[in-house]
């Protein structure tokens, strides 16, 4: 069995992508900036950014309302 390299060792902590504070690997929120963080990126050791789905929904609704307003006002 080959010897394990140092870079193959599992991470014991992860960094917040927003404030770069160290967190436990299983933390879901940063205690410093109170933002939601994703799971650990195994190559960099930094937590992944989470997707802000509410922003996408609001953007879609705004475009839909603008389209409806243009249809209602000009057609």
N, CA, C, O and CB atoms as a CASP TS submission, in Angstrom:
PFRMAT TS
TARGET T0000
AUTHOR 0000-0000-0000
METHOD Language model
MODEL 1
PARENT N/A
ATOM      1  N   UNK     1       0.842  -1.176   0.000  1.00  0.00           N
ATOM      2  CA  UNK     1       0.000   0.000   0.000  1.00  0.00           C
ATOM      3  C   UNK     1       0.889   1.242   0.000  1.00  0.00           C
ATOM      4  O   UNK     1       1.783   1.355   0.839  1.00  0.00           O
ATOM      5  CB  UNK     1      -0.959  -0.004   1.219  1.00  0.00           C
ATOM      6  N   UNK     2       0.654   2.198  -0.948  1.00  0.00           N
ATOM      7  CA  UNK     2       1.513   3.385  -1.002  1.00  0.00           C
ATOM      8  C   UNK     2       1.273   4.309   0.182  1.00  0.00           C
ATOM      9  O   UNK     2       0.185   4.356   0.756  1.00  0.00           O
ATOM     10  CB  UNK     2       1.283   4.145  -2.302  1.00  0.00           C
ATOM     11  N   UNK     3       2.308   5.030   0.520  1.00  0.00           N
ATOM     12  CA  UNK     3       2.203   5.988   1.636  1.00  0.00           C
ATOM     13  C   UNK     3       1.310   7.159   1.230  1.00  0.00           C
ATOM     14  O   UNK     3       1.304   7.583   0.074  1.00  0.00           O
ATOM     15  CB  UNK     3       3.615   6.506   2.063  1.00  0.00           C
ATOM     16  N   UNK     4       0.569   7.662   2.186  1.00  0.00           N
ATOM     17  CA  UNK     4      -0.342   8.783   1.911  1.00  0.00           C
ATOM     18  C   UNK     4       0.445  10.091   1.913  1.00  0.00           C
ATOM     19  O   UNK     4       1.257  10.345   2.803  1.00  0.00           O
ATOM     20  CB  UNK     4      -1.496   8.837   2.962  1.00  0.00           C
ATOM     21  N   UNK     5       0.188  10.909   0.907  1.00  0.00           N
ATOM     22  CA  UNK     5       0.873  12.197   0.808  1.00  0.00           C
ATOM     23  C   UNK     5       0.220  13.203   1.745  1.00  0.00           C
ATOM     24  O   UNK     5      -0.917  13.013   2.176  1.00  0.00           O
ATOM     25  CB  UNK     5       0.853  12.722  -0.645  1.00  0.00           C
ATOM     26  N   UNK     6       0.938  14.264   2.055  1.00  0.00           N
ATOM     27  CA  UNK     6       0.412  15.303   2.952  1.00  0.00           C
ATOM     28  C   UNK     6      -0.787  16.024   2.354  1.00  0.00           C
ATOM     29  O   UNK     6      -1.694  16.409   3.091  1.00  0.00           O
ATOM     30  CB  UNK     6       1.500  16.313   3.281  1.00  0.00           C
ATOM     31  N   UNK     7      -0.818  16.218   1.027  1.00  0.00           N
ATOM     32  CA  UNK     7      -1.934  16.942   0.418  1.00  0.00           C
ATOM     33  C   UNK     7      -3.189  16.086   0.279  1.00  0.00           C
ATOM     34  O   UNK     7      -4.246  16.602  -0.084  1.00  0.00           O
ATOM     35  CB  UNK     7      -1.526  17.461  -0.940  1.00  0.00           C
ATOM     36  N   UNK     8      -3.091  14.778   0.565  1.00  0.00           N
ATOM     37  CA  UNK     8      -4.255  13.909   0.523  1.00  0.00           C
ATOM     38  C   UNK     8      -4.977  13.844   1.866  1.00  0.00           C
ATOM     39  O   UNK     8      -6.041  13.234   1.968  1.00  0.00           O
ATOM     40  CB  UNK     8      -3.845  12.521   0.094  1.00  0.00           C
ATOM     41  N   UNK     9      -4.413  14.460   2.882  1.00  0.00           N
ATOM     42  CA  UNK     9      -5.024  14.427   4.208  1.00  0.00           C
ATOM     43  C   UNK     9      -6.318  15.244   4.197  1.00  0.00           C
ATOM     44  O   UNK     9      -6.388  16.293   3.557  1.00  0.00           O
ATOM     45  CB  UNK     9      -4.040  14.971   5.282  1.00  0.00           C
ATOM     46  N   UNK    10      -7.330  14.763   4.900  1.00  0.00           N
ATOM     47  CA  UNK    10      -8.596  15.509   4.923  1.00  0.00           C
ATOM     48  C   UNK    10      -8.453  16.821   5.695  1.00  0.00           C
ATOM     49  O   UNK    10      -7.645  16.936   6.616  1.00  0.00           O
ATOM     50  CB  UNK    10      -9.708  14.652   5.549  1.00  0.00           C
ATOM     51  N   UNK    11      -9.246  17.787   5.301  1.00  0.00           N
ATOM     52  CA  UNK    11      -9.227  19.078   5.976  1.00  0.00           C
ATOM     53  C   UNK    11      -9.937  18.970   7.327  1.00  0.00           C
ATOM     54  O   UNK    11     -10.916  18.237   7.463  1.00  0.00           O
ATOM     55  CB  UNK    11      -9.892  20.164   5.096  1.00  0.00           C
ATOM     56  N   UNK    12      -9.445  19.693   8.309  1.00  0.00           N
ATOM     57  CA  UNK    12     -10.084  19.719   9.626  1.00  0.00           C
ATOM     58  C   UNK    12     -10.894  20.985   9.820  1.00  0.00           C
ATOM     59  O   UNK    12     -11.648  21.100  10.786  1.00  0.00           O
ATOM     60  CB  UNK    12      -9.039  19.597  10.729  1.00  0.00           C
ATOM     61  N   UNK    13     -10.744  21.941   8.907  1.00  0.00           N
ATOM     62  CA  UNK    13     -11.527  23.180   8.966  1.00  0.00           C
ATOM     63  C   UNK    13     -11.703  23.707   7.549  1.00  0.00           C
ATOM     64  O   UNK    13     -11.075  23.224   6.606  1.00  0.00           O
ATOM     65  CB  UNK    13     -10.836  24.252   9.880  1.00  0.00           C
ATOM     66  N   UNK    14     -12.570  24.707   7.417  1.00  0.00           N
ATOM     67  CA  UNK    14     -12.776  25.355   6.126  1.00  0.00           C
ATOM     68  C   UNK    14     -12.827  26.856   6.353  1.00  0.00           C
ATOM     69  O   UNK    14     -13.111  27.315   7.460  1.00  0.00           O
ATOM     70  CB  UNK    14     -14.081  24.845   5.430  1.00  0.00           C
ATOM     71  N   UNK    15     -12.551  27.619   5.305  1.00  0.00           N
ATOM     72  CA  UNK    15     -12.570  29.075   5.385  1.00  0.00           C
ATOM     73  C   UNK    15     -13.876  29.608   4.826  1.00  0.00           C
ATOM     74  O   UNK    15     -14.395  29.099   3.833  1.00  0.00           O
ATOM     75  CB  UNK    15     -11.376  29.681   4.631  1.00  0.00           C
ATOM     76  N   UNK    16     -14.403  30.642   5.476  1.00  0.00           N
ATOM     77  CA  UNK    16     -15.589  31.316   4.984  1.00  0.00           C
ATOM     78  C   UNK    16     -15.210  32.066   3.705  1.00  0.00           C
ATOM     79  O   UNK    16     -14.202  32.773   3.703  1.00  0.00           O
ATOM     80  CB  UNK    16     -16.181  32.284   6.062  1.00  0.00           C
ATOM     81  N   UNK    17     -15.978  31.940   2.618  1.00  0.00           N
ATOM     82  CA  UNK    17     -15.634  32.639   1.377  1.00  0.00           C
ATOM     83  C   UNK    17     -15.883  34.142   1.452  1.00  0.00           C
ATOM     84  O   UNK    17     -15.423  34.879   0.579  1.00  0.00           O
ATOM     85  CB  UNK    17     -16.422  32.057   0.230  1.00  0.00           C
ATOM     86  N   UNK    18     -16.592  34.612   2.463  1.00  0.00           N
ATOM     87  CA  UNK    18     -16.924  36.028   2.573  1.00  0.00           C
ATOM     88  C   UNK    18     -15.930  36.779   3.464  1.00  0.00           C
ATOM     89  O   UNK    18     -15.408  37.821   3.070  1.00  0.00           O
ATOM     90  CB  UNK    18     -18.338  36.192   3.118  1.00  0.00           C
ATOM     91  N   UNK    19     -15.668  36.251   4.664  1.00  0.00           N
ATOM     92  CA  UNK    19     -14.799  36.972   5.609  1.00  0.00           C
ATOM     93  C   UNK    19     -13.499  36.228   5.883  1.00  0.00           C
ATOM     94  O   UNK    19     -12.668  36.719   6.648  1.00  0.00           O
ATOM     95  CB  UNK    19     -15.534  37.206   6.921  1.00  0.00           C
ATOM     96  N   UNK    20     -13.299  35.064   5.285  1.00  0.00           N
ATOM     97  CA  UNK    20     -12.091  34.249   5.414  1.00  0.00           C
ATOM     98  C   UNK    20     -11.788  33.838   6.845  1.00  0.00           C
ATOM     99  O   UNK    20     -10.625  33.715   7.228  1.00  0.00           O
ATOM    100  CB  UNK    20     -10.918  34.993   4.858  1.00  0.00           C
ATOM    101  N   UNK    21     -12.829  33.628   7.631  1.00  0.00           N
ATOM    102  CA  UNK    21     -12.683  33.138   8.987  1.00  0.00           C
ATOM    103  C   UNK    21     -12.693  31.616   8.945  1.00  0.00           C
ATOM    104  O   UNK    21     -13.395  31.031   8.120  1.00  0.00           O
ATOM    105  CB  UNK    21     -13.810  33.686   9.912  1.00  0.00           C
ATOM    106  N   UNK    22     -11.932  30.963   9.816  1.00  0.00           N
ATOM    107  CA  UNK    22     -11.901  29.505   9.847  1.00  0.00           C
ATOM    108  C   UNK    22     -13.118  28.958  10.579  1.00  0.00           C
ATOM    109  O   UNK    22     -13.492  29.445  11.646  1.00  0.00           O
ATOM    110  CB  UNK    22     -10.614  29.008  10.513  1.00  0.00           C
ATOM    111  N   UNK    23     -13.732  27.931   9.981  1.00  0.00           N
ATOM    112  CA  UNK    23     -14.932  27.302  10.525  1.00  0.00           C
ATOM    113  C   UNK    23     -14.713  25.800  10.625  1.00  0.00           C
ATOM    114  O   UNK    23     -13.788  25.257  10.022  1.00  0.00           O
ATOM    115  CB  UNK    23     -16.172  27.618   9.650  1.00  0.00           C
ATOM    116  N   UNK    24     -15.567  25.137  11.387  1.00  0.00           N
ATOM    117  CA  UNK    24     -15.553  23.677  11.401  1.00  0.00           C
ATOM    118  C   UNK    24     -16.077  23.170  10.059  1.00  0.00           C
ATOM    119  O   UNK    24     -16.826  23.870   9.379  1.00  0.00           O
ATOM    120  CB  UNK    24     -16.408  23.116  12.583  1.00  0.00           C
ATOM    121  N   UNK    25     -15.693  21.982   9.689  1.00  0.00           N
ATOM    122  CA  UNK    25     -16.065  21.440   8.383  1.00  0.00           C
ATOM    123  C   UNK    25     -17.571  21.283   8.239  1.00  0.00           C
ATOM    124  O   UNK    25     -18.096  21.435   7.136  1.00  0.00           O
ATOM    125  CB  UNK    25     -15.388  20.102   8.160  1.00  0.00           C
ATOM    126  N   UNK    26     -18.281  20.981   9.325  1.00  0.00           N
ATOM    127  CA  UNK    26     -19.724  20.751   9.227  1.00  0.00           C
ATOM    128  C   UNK    26     -20.573  21.978   9.523  1.00  0.00           C
ATOM    129  O   UNK    26     -21.797  21.862   9.594  1.00  0.00           O
ATOM    130  CB  UNK    26     -20.115  19.660  10.156  1.00  0.00           C
ATOM    131  N   UNK    27     -19.969  23.150   9.697  1.00  0.00           N
ATOM    132  CA  UNK    27     -20.738  24.374   9.942  1.00  0.00           C
ATOM    133  C   UNK    27     -21.505  24.794   8.696  1.00  0.00           C
ATOM    134  O   UNK    27     -21.004  24.675   7.579  1.00  0.00           O
ATOM    135  CB  UNK    27     -19.813  25.510  10.395  1.00  0.00           C
ATOM    136  N   UNK    28     -22.718  25.283   8.895  1.00  0.00           N
ATOM    137  CA  UNK    28     -23.565  25.757   7.791  1.00  0.00           C
ATOM    138  C   UNK    28     -23.587  27.280   7.718  1.00  0.00           C
ATOM    139  O   UNK    28     -23.847  27.839   6.652  1.00  0.00           O
ATOM    140  CB  UNK    28     -24.994  25.225   7.949  1.00  0.00           C
ATOM    141  N   UNK    29     -23.317  27.967   8.840  1.00  0.00           N
ATOM    142  CA  UNK    29     -23.308  29.417   8.896  1.00  0.00           C
ATOM    143  C   UNK    29     -21.996  29.888   9.501  1.00  0.00           C
ATOM    144  O   UNK    29     -21.447  29.238  10.391  1.00  0.00           O
ATOM    145  CB  UNK    29     -24.507  29.946   9.707  1.00  0.00           C
ATOM    146  N   UNK    30     -21.498  31.010   9.023  1.00  0.00           N
ATOM    147  CA  UNK    30     -20.297  31.615   9.591  1.00  0.00           C
ATOM    148  C   UNK    30     -20.695  32.385  10.846  1.00  0.00           C
ATOM    149  O   UNK    30     -21.636  33.179  10.820  1.00  0.00           O
ATOM    150  CB  UNK    30     -19.586  32.552   8.555  1.00  0.00           C
ATOM    151  N   UNK    31     -19.985  32.153  11.934  1.00  0.00           N
ATOM    152  CA  UNK    31     -20.318  32.835  13.183  1.00  0.00           C
ATOM    153  C   UNK    31     -19.841  34.281  13.179  1.00  0.00           C
ATOM    154  O   UNK    31     -20.292  35.076  14.003  1.00  0.00           O
ATOM    155  CB  UNK    31     -19.712  32.093  14.366  1.00  0.00           C
ATOM    156  N   UNK    32     -18.953  34.634  12.282  1.00  0.00           N
ATOM    157  CA  UNK    32     -18.427  35.994  12.230  1.00  0.00           C
ATOM    158  C   UNK    32     -19.301  36.920  11.385  1.00  0.00           C
ATOM    159  O   UNK    32     -19.664  38.005  11.837  1.00  0.00           O
ATOM    160  CB  UNK    32     -17.015  35.982  11.681  1.00  0.00           C
ATOM    161  N   UNK    33     -19.640  36.507  10.170  1.00  0.00           N
ATOM    162  CA  UNK    33     -20.419  37.370   9.273  1.00  0.00           C
ATOM    163  C   UNK    33     -21.883  36.935   9.154  1.00  0.00           C
ATOM    164  O   UNK    33     -22.668  37.608   8.486  1.00  0.00           O
ATOM    165  CB  UNK    33     -19.782  37.385   7.893  1.00  0.00           C
ATOM    166  N   UNK    34     -22.263  35.828   9.785  1.00  0.00           N
ATOM    167  CA  UNK    34     -23.636  35.314   9.809  1.00  0.00           C
ATOM    168  C   UNK    34     -24.187  35.000   8.421  1.00  0.00           C
ATOM    169  O   UNK    34     -25.391  35.125   8.198  1.00  0.00           O
ATOM    170  CB  UNK    34     -24.538  36.308  10.488  1.00  0.00           C
ATOM    171  N   UNK    35     -23.329  34.597   7.486  1.00  0.00           N
ATOM    172  CA  UNK    35     -23.776  34.216   6.152  1.00  0.00           C
ATOM    173  C   UNK    35     -23.728  32.703   6.020  1.00  0.00           C
ATOM    174  O   UNK    35     -22.920  32.034   6.664  1.00  0.00           O
ATOM    175  CB  UNK    35     -22.910  34.890   5.060  1.00  0.00           C
ATOM    176  N   UNK    36     -24.604  32.177   5.176  1.00  0.00           N
ATOM    177  CA  UNK    36     -24.663  30.737   4.942  1.00  0.00           C
ATOM    178  C   UNK    36     -23.499  30.336   4.047  1.00  0.00           C
ATOM    179  O   UNK    36     -23.231  30.983   3.035  1.00  0.00           O
ATOM    180  CB  UNK    36     -26.022  30.325   4.303  1.00  0.00           C
ATOM    181  N   UNK    37     -22.819  29.277   4.422  1.00  0.00           N
ATOM    182  CA  UNK    37     -21.690  28.776   3.632  1.00  0.00           C
ATOM    183  C   UNK    37     -22.006  27.370   3.168  1.00  0.00           C
ATOM    184  O   UNK    37     -22.769  26.646   3.807  1.00  0.00           O
ATOM    185  CB  UNK    37     -20.366  28.800   4.453  1.00  0.00           C
ATOM    186  N   UNK    38     -21.417  26.994   2.059  1.00  0.00           N
ATOM    187  CA  UNK    38     -21.644  25.678   1.484  1.00  0.00           C
ATOM    188  C   UNK    38     -20.669  24.657   2.026  1.00  0.00           C
ATOM    189  O   UNK    38     -20.009  24.873   3.043  1.00  0.00           O
ATOM    190  CB  UNK    38     -21.543  25.738  -0.020  1.00  0.00           C
ATOM    191  N   UNK    39     -20.593  23.532   1.322  1.00  0.00           N
ATOM    192  CA  UNK    39     -19.700  22.473   1.760  1.00  0.00           C
ATOM    193  C   UNK    39     -18.259  22.789   1.391  1.00  0.00           C
ATOM    194  O   UNK    39     -17.988  23.711   0.622  1.00  0.00           O
ATOM    195  CB  UNK    39     -20.120  21.142   1.155  1.00  0.00           C
ATOM    196  N   UNK    40     -17.365  22.034   1.933  1.00  0.00           N
ATOM    197  CA  UNK    40     -15.932  22.250   1.767  1.00  0.00           C
ATOM    198  C   UNK    40     -15.491  21.901   0.358  1.00  0.00           C
ATOM    199  O   UNK    40     -15.839  20.838  -0.158  1.00  0.00           O
ATOM    200  CB  UNK    40     -15.146  21.427   2.782  1.00  0.00           C
ATOM    201  N   UNK    41     -14.728  22.786  -0.270  1.00  0.00           N
ATOM    202  CA  UNK    41     -14.092  22.505  -1.548  1.00  0.00           C
ATOM    203  C   UNK    41     -12.812  21.749  -1.226  1.00  0.00           C
ATOM    204  O   UNK    41     -11.922  22.303  -0.581  1.00  0.00           O
ATOM    205  CB  UNK    41     -13.807  23.826  -2.376  1.00  0.00           C
ATOM    206  N   UNK    42     -12.698  20.508  -1.656  1.00  0.00           N
ATOM    207  CA  UNK    42     -11.588  19.630  -1.273  1.00  0.00           C
ATOM    208  C   UNK    42     -10.244  20.088  -1.821  1.00  0.00           C
ATOM    209  O   UNK    42      -9.211  19.699  -1.276  1.00  0.00           O
ATOM    210  CB  UNK    42     -11.861  18.229  -1.744  1.00  0.00           C
ATOM    211  N   UNK    43     -10.214  20.890  -2.864  1.00  0.00           N
ATOM    212  CA  UNK    43      -8.937  21.307  -3.436  1.00  0.00           C
ATOM    213  C   UNK    43      -8.393  22.580  -2.803  1.00  0.00           C
ATOM    214  O   UNK    43      -7.178  22.733  -2.678  1.00  0.00           O
ATOM    215  CB  UNK    43      -9.084  21.508  -4.919  1.00  0.00           C
ATOM    216  N   UNK    44      -9.268  23.494  -2.402  1.00  0.00           N
ATOM    217  CA  UNK    44      -8.794  24.772  -1.870  1.00  0.00           C
ATOM    218  C   UNK    44      -8.942  24.911  -0.371  1.00  0.00           C
ATOM    219  O   UNK    44      -8.215  25.692   0.244  1.00  0.00           O
ATOM    220  CB  UNK    44      -9.520  25.882  -2.527  1.00  0.00           C
ATOM    221  N   UNK    45      -9.865  24.175   0.241  1.00  0.00           N
ATOM    222  CA  UNK    45     -10.101  24.300   1.673  1.00  0.00           C
ATOM    223  C   UNK    45     -11.043  25.435   2.033  1.00  0.00           C
ATOM    224  O   UNK    45     -11.255  25.727   3.210  1.00  0.00           O
ATOM    225  CB  UNK    45      -8.805  24.493   2.378  1.00  0.00           C
ATOM    226  N   UNK    46     -11.607  26.074   1.016  1.00  0.00           N
ATOM    227  CA  UNK    46     -12.536  27.182   1.234  1.00  0.00           C
ATOM    228  C   UNK    46     -13.953  26.667   1.004  1.00  0.00           C
ATOM    229  O   UNK    46     -14.184  25.854   0.109  1.00  0.00           O
ATOM    230  CB  UNK    46     -12.215  28.394   0.289  1.00  0.00           C
ATOM    231  N   UNK    47     -14.893  27.134   1.803  1.00  0.00           N
ATOM    232  CA  UNK    47     -16.289  26.729   1.640  1.00  0.00           C
ATOM    233  C   UNK    47     -16.843  27.299   0.340  1.00  0.00           C
ATOM    234  O   UNK    47     -16.475  28.401  -0.068  1.00  0.00           O
ATOM    235  CB  UNK    47     -17.143  27.196   2.844  1.00  0.00           C
ATOM    236  N   UNK    48     -17.719  26.556  -0.303  1.00  0.00           N
ATOM    237  CA  UNK    48     -18.357  27.010  -1.538  1.00  0.00           C
ATOM    238  C   UNK    48     -19.408  28.068  -1.232  1.00  0.00           C
ATOM    239  O   UNK    48     -20.017  28.066  -0.162  1.00  0.00           O
ATOM    240  CB  UNK    48     -18.994  25.824  -2.290  1.00  0.00           C
ATOM    241  N   UNK    49     -19.611  28.971  -2.186  1.00  0.00           N
ATOM    242  CA  UNK    49     -20.693  29.951  -2.073  1.00  0.00           C
ATOM    243  C   UNK    49     -22.014  29.228  -2.266  1.00  0.00           C
ATOM    244  O   UNK    49     -22.122  28.329  -3.101  1.00  0.00           O
ATOM    245  CB  UNK    49     -20.531  31.107  -3.113  1.00  0.00           C
ATOM    246  N   UNK    50     -23.004  29.614  -1.505  1.00  0.00           N
ATOM    247  CA  UNK    50     -24.326  29.041  -1.699  1.00  0.00           C
ATOM    248  C   UNK    50     -25.073  29.836  -2.763  1.00  0.00           C
ATOM    249  O   UNK    50     -24.764  31.001  -3.012  1.00  0.00           O
ATOM    250  CB  UNK    50     -25.118  29.022  -0.372  1.00  0.00           C
ATOM    251  N   UNK    51     -26.052  29.201  -3.383  1.00  0.00           N
ATOM    252  CA  UNK    51     -26.845  29.858  -4.421  1.00  0.00           C
ATOM    253  C   UNK    51     -27.969  30.641  -3.751  1.00  0.00           C
ATOM    254  O   UNK    51     -28.708  30.097  -2.930  1.00  0.00           O
ATOM    255  CB  UNK    51     -27.418  28.819  -5.441  1.00  0.00           C
ATOM    256  N   UNK    52     -28.096  31.903  -4.099  1.00  0.00           N
ATOM    257  CA  UNK    52     -29.151  32.753  -3.550  1.00  0.00           C
ATOM    258  C   UNK    52     -30.382  32.632  -4.440  1.00  0.00           C
ATOM    259  O   UNK    52     -30.613  33.471  -5.310  1.00  0.00           O
ATOM    260  CB  UNK    52     -28.682  34.242  -3.442  1.00  0.00           C
ATOM    261  N   UNK    53     -31.168  31.586  -4.216  1.00  0.00           N
ATOM    262  CA  UNK    53     -32.327  31.309  -5.066  1.00  0.00           C
ATOM    263  C   UNK    53     -33.362  32.414  -4.987  1.00  0.00           C
ATOM    264  O   UNK    53     -34.036  32.685  -5.980  1.00  0.00           O
ATOM    265  CB  UNK    53     -32.959  29.989  -4.679  1.00  0.00           C
ATOM    266  N   UNK    54     -33.510  33.051  -3.855  1.00  0.00           N
ATOM    267  CA  UNK    54     -34.513  34.116  -3.724  1.00  0.00           C
ATOM    268  C   UNK    54     -34.177  35.272  -4.672  1.00  0.00           C
ATOM    269  O   UNK    54     -35.084  35.921  -5.193  1.00  0.00           O
ATOM    270  CB  UNK    54     -34.588  34.625  -2.253  1.00  0.00           C
ATOM    271  N   UNK    55     -32.907  35.533  -4.898  1.00  0.00           N
ATOM    272  CA  UNK    55     -32.514  36.585  -5.843  1.00  0.00           C
ATOM    273  C   UNK    55     -32.917  36.233  -7.266  1.00  0.00           C
ATOM    274  O   UNK    55     -33.376  37.095  -8.016  1.00  0.00           O
ATOM    275  CB  UNK    55     -31.006  36.825  -5.776  1.00  0.00           C
ATOM    276  N   UNK    56     -32.747  34.974  -7.637  1.00  0.00           N
ATOM    277  CA  UNK    56     -33.153  34.551  -8.976  1.00  0.00           C
ATOM    278  C   UNK    56     -34.671  34.637  -9.151  1.00  0.00           C
ATOM    279  O   UNK    56     -35.156  35.034 -10.210  1.00  0.00           O
ATOM    280  CB  UNK    56     -32.673  33.121  -9.247  1.00  0.00           C
ATOM    281  N   UNK    57     -35.402  34.271  -8.128  1.00  0.00           N
ATOM    282  CA  UNK    57     -36.865  34.324  -8.195  1.00  0.00           C
ATOM    283  C   UNK    57     -37.348  35.770  -8.307  1.00  0.00           C
ATOM    284  O   UNK    57     -38.234  36.068  -9.108  1.00  0.00           O
ATOM    285  CB  UNK    57     -37.486  33.649  -6.954  1.00  0.00           C
ATOM    286  N   UNK    58     -36.775  36.662  -7.511  1.00  0.00           N
ATOM    287  CA  UNK    58     -37.154  38.077  -7.574  1.00  0.00           C
ATOM    288  C   UNK    58     -36.819  38.670  -8.934  1.00  0.00           C
ATOM    289  O   UNK    58     -37.607  39.441  -9.481  1.00  0.00           O
ATOM    290  CB  UNK    58     -36.451  38.872  -6.466  1.00  0.00           C
ATOM    291  N   UNK    59     -35.664  38.323  -9.487  1.00  0.00           N
ATOM    292  CA  UNK    59     -35.275  38.821 -10.809  1.00  0.00           C
ATOM    293  C   UNK    59     -36.245  38.323 -11.879  1.00  0.00           C
ATOM    294  O   UNK    59     -36.660  39.093 -12.745  1.00  0.00           O
ATOM    295  CB  UNK    59     -33.836  38.383 -11.151  1.00  0.00           C
ATOM    296  N   UNK    60     -36.606  37.046 -11.823  1.00  0.00           N
ATOM    297  CA  UNK    60     -37.553  36.496 -12.793  1.00  0.00           C
ATOM    298  C   UNK    60     -38.902  37.189 -12.687  1.00  0.00           C
ATOM    299  O   UNK    60     -39.501  37.538 -13.704  1.00  0.00           O
ATOM    300  CB  UNK    60     -37.719  34.987 -12.587  1.00  0.00           C
ATOM    301  N   UNK    61     -39.388  37.391 -11.465  1.00  0.00           N
ATOM    302  CA  UNK    61     -40.678  38.055 -11.288  1.00  0.00           C
ATOM    303  C   UNK    61     -40.640  39.511 -11.769  1.00  0.00           C
ATOM    304  O   UNK    61     -41.621  40.003 -12.327  1.00  0.00           O
ATOM    305  CB  UNK    61     -41.095  38.003  -9.817  1.00  0.00           C
ATOM    306  N   UNK    62     -39.525  40.192 -11.557  1.00  0.00           N
ATOM    307  CA  UNK    62     -39.397  41.575 -12.025  1.00  0.00           C
ATOM    308  C   UNK    62     -39.448  41.637 -13.551  1.00  0.00           C
ATOM    309  O   UNK    62     -40.121  42.502 -14.112  1.00  0.00           O
ATOM    310  CB  UNK    62     -38.084  42.199 -11.511  1.00  0.00           C
ATOM    311  N   UNK    63     -38.739  40.725 -14.228  1.00  0.00           N
ATOM    312  CA  UNK    63     -38.775  40.697 -15.685  1.00  0.00           C
ATOM    313  C   UNK    63     -40.161  40.326 -16.199  1.00  0.00           C
ATOM    314  O   UNK    63     -40.624  40.875 -17.198  1.00  0.00           O
ATOM    315  CB  UNK    63     -37.739  39.715 -16.220  1.00  0.00           C
ATOM    316  N   UNK    64     -40.822  39.396 -15.515  1.00  0.00           N
ATOM    317  CA  UNK    64     -42.176  39.016 -15.926  1.00  0.00           C
ATOM    318  C   UNK    64     -43.139  40.188 -15.755  1.00  0.00           C
ATOM    319  O   UNK    64     -43.984  40.422 -16.619  1.00  0.00           O
ATOM    320  CB  UNK    64     -42.668  37.801 -15.113  1.00  0.00           C
ATOM    321  N   UNK    65     -43.022  40.924 -14.657  1.00  0.00           N
ATOM    322  CA  UNK    65     -43.877  42.091 -14.451  1.00  0.00           C
ATOM    323  C   UNK    65     -43.596  43.163 -15.497  1.00  0.00           C
ATOM    324  O   UNK    65     -44.530  43.782 -16.005  1.00  0.00           O
ATOM    325  CB  UNK    65     -43.673  42.662 -13.043  1.00  0.00           C
ATOM    326  N   UNK    66     -42.330  43.393 -15.827  1.00  0.00           N
ATOM    327  CA  UNK    66     -41.988  44.376 -16.861  1.00  0.00           C
ATOM    328  C   UNK    66     -42.573  43.959 -18.208  1.00  0.00           C
ATOM    329  O   UNK    66     -43.119  44.792 -18.931  1.00  0.00           O
ATOM    330  CB  UNK    66     -40.454  44.539 -16.971  1.00  0.00           C
ATOM    331  N   UNK    67     -42.461  42.679 -18.547  1.00  0.00           N
ATOM    332  CA  UNK    67     -43.047  42.199 -19.798  1.00  0.00           C
ATOM    333  C   UNK    67     -44.555  42.367 -19.820  1.00  0.00           C
ATOM    334  O   UNK    67     -45.121  42.784 -20.830  1.00  0.00           O
ATOM    335  CB  UNK    67     -42.693  40.744 -20.018  1.00  0.00           C
ATOM    336  N   UNK    68     -45.210  42.044 -18.712  1.00  0.00           N
ATOM    337  CA  UNK    68     -46.661  42.220 -18.628  1.00  0.00           C
ATOM    338  C   UNK    68     -47.031  43.691 -18.738  1.00  0.00           C
ATOM    339  O   UNK    68     -47.999  44.031 -19.418  1.00  0.00           O
ATOM    340  CB  UNK    68     -47.202  41.635 -17.314  1.00  0.00           C
ATOM    341  N   UNK    69     -46.282  44.570 -18.085  1.00  0.00           N
ATOM    342  CA  UNK    69     -46.570  46.005 -18.148  1.00  0.00           C
ATOM    343  C   UNK    69     -46.418  46.528 -19.568  1.00  0.00           C
ATOM    344  O   UNK    69     -47.258  47.297 -20.033  1.00  0.00           O
ATOM    345  CB  UNK    69     -45.648  46.782 -17.201  1.00  0.00           C
ATOM    346  N   UNK    70     -45.368  46.127 -20.259  1.00  0.00           N
ATOM    347  CA  UNK    70     -45.172  46.573 -21.654  1.00  0.00           C
ATOM    348  C   UNK    70     -46.309  46.052 -22.523  1.00  0.00           C
ATOM    349  O   UNK    70     -46.828  46.792 -23.359  1.00  0.00           O
ATOM    350  CB  UNK    70     -43.796  46.083 -22.213  1.00  0.00           C
ATOM    351  N   UNK    71     -46.708  44.792 -22.346  1.00  0.00           N
ATOM    352  CA  UNK    71     -47.816  44.231 -23.111  1.00  0.00           C
ATOM    353  C   UNK    71     -49.110  44.997 -22.805  1.00  0.00           C
ATOM    354  O   UNK    71     -49.856  45.328 -23.727  1.00  0.00           O
ATOM    355  CB  UNK    71     -47.987  42.724 -22.793  1.00  0.00           C
ATOM    356  N   UNK    72     -49.384  45.279 -21.545  1.00  0.00           N
ATOM    357  CA  UNK    72     -50.600  45.962 -21.141  1.00  0.00           C
ATOM    358  C   UNK    72     -50.618  47.418 -21.610  1.00  0.00           C
ATOM    359  O   UNK    72     -51.662  47.908 -22.042  1.00  0.00           O
ATOM    360  CB  UNK    72     -50.750  45.901 -19.633  1.00  0.00           C
ATOM    361  N   UNK    73     -49.495  48.109 -21.535  1.00  0.00           N
ATOM    362  CA  UNK    73     -49.449  49.538 -21.850  1.00  0.00           C
ATOM    363  C   UNK    73     -49.409  49.822 -23.349  1.00  0.00           C
ATOM    364  O   UNK    73     -49.949  50.835 -23.795  1.00  0.00           O
ATOM    365  CB  UNK    73     -48.248  50.163 -21.193  1.00  0.00           C
ATOM    366  N   UNK    74     -48.791  48.963 -24.119  1.00  0.00           N
ATOM    367  CA  UNK    74     -48.552  49.325 -25.518  1.00  0.00           C
ATOM    368  C   UNK    74     -49.281  48.439 -26.528  1.00  0.00           C
ATOM    369  O   UNK    74     -49.218  48.718 -27.725  1.00  0.00           O
ATOM    370  CB  UNK    74     -47.087  49.275 -25.796  1.00  0.00           C
ATOM    371  N   UNK    75     -49.951  47.411 -26.104  1.00  0.00           N
ATOM    372  CA  UNK    75     -50.641  46.538 -27.074  1.00  0.00           C
ATOM    373  C   UNK    75     -52.094  46.503 -26.838  1.00  0.00           C
ATOM    374  O   UNK    75     -52.820  45.820 -27.560  1.00  0.00           O
ATOM    375  CB  UNK    75     -50.108  45.145 -27.027  1.00  0.00           C
TER
END
